[in-house]
């Protein structure tokens, strides 16, 4: 088992150490925002070692411009799929397709959930 690290710290370091360099290399002119928002003990900072049993791990939301969103989403997703490590700090970096209802709004298309 991995040593516990707060989810927000894990997600922030995952983005800065893994995802951001990939974006800079593969998409140097891409405009985006990234963060970890929503519900969950890791988002709120109340997580502990037991929290790792559900919806927990290195992740972030990537917000992309509406222009050419579908094509950009597909390109970024493909690059992340090929370049992300299998694990980060001992935690799996395997992502299943996002649940469109997770945030209660199907219409929010300008984000890539990872």
N, C-alpha and C positions, 0 to 999 in steps of 0.2 A: 504494500500500500504506500502511496505517496505521502510525504509530509504535507499537512494541510496548509494551504495558503488562501487568504480571503479571495473570494470569487472576483471582486472588483479589481483587486491587484493582479490576479492571474489574467483576467481579460485585458486589462490595460497593457501589461507587459507583452502579452501575445500579439496585440495589435501593433505596438511599437517595435517589437523585435522581429516579428514574422511578417505580418500583413503589410505594414506601411512600406518596408523596403521592397516588397514584391510590387506594390502599386507604383512606387517611384520608378522602378526599373521597367516594368511592362507598360505602364500608362503614365508617362511623365507629365502629360498635360491634363490629366483627368481632374475635374473638380468633384469633390466629394466631402462628406462629413461622416464621422464615425462616432459611435458611442454605445453604451449599454443602458438601455432604457426599458421600462416596463415594470412588471411585477416580479417578485421573487426575493428571497432573503439575501441572495448575493448582490442584487441590484441595490437593495436598501442597506447593505452592510451588516446584516444580522445573521449571516451564514456561519456555520460551524462544520466540523468534520461530518456530521450526520447529513447535512444539506447536500452533500455530494452524490446522494443516491437518486436525485431527480433533477432534470433540467439544469445541470450545473456543469461547468467546464469552460475551457477557453473559447470565447465567442464574442461577437460584437455585431452591431447593426451598421451597415454601410449605406449611407444615403447618397443617391446618385441623381444627377439632373434629369428632368423629364424628357429632354431632347434625346432621341435615340435610346431611350431607357432599355428597351428589350434587348437590343443588340449589345449595349454596354454591359448589361447584367449578364448576358450569356458569355461575353468575352472575359469579364472579370471572374465569373464563376469557373470557367474552364482553366484559367491561369491559376487560380487558387487551388483547384482540384489537383492540378499537376505539380504544384510547388509547395503546398503545405506539408509539413512533416506529419508522419503518422501519429506522433505524440508530441506534446509540449509540456515540459516540466513533469513528465510522468502521467499526464492526463490525455485521454484520447482526443484527437482532432478529427473525428469522423462525424460528419454532419449529414443528417437526413434532410429531405426536402422540408422547407418551412411550412407550418400550418397557417394558411391564409387567415384563419379566424383567431389566431393567437392574440392579436391586439384588438380584436373586436371590430375591425374595419377591413373589408375586402378592398375598398377603393384606394387604399394607400399604396400605390404601385411604385412609388419612387424610393424604394429601399430594397436592399439585398440583405437578407438575414443570414448571418453566418455565426 
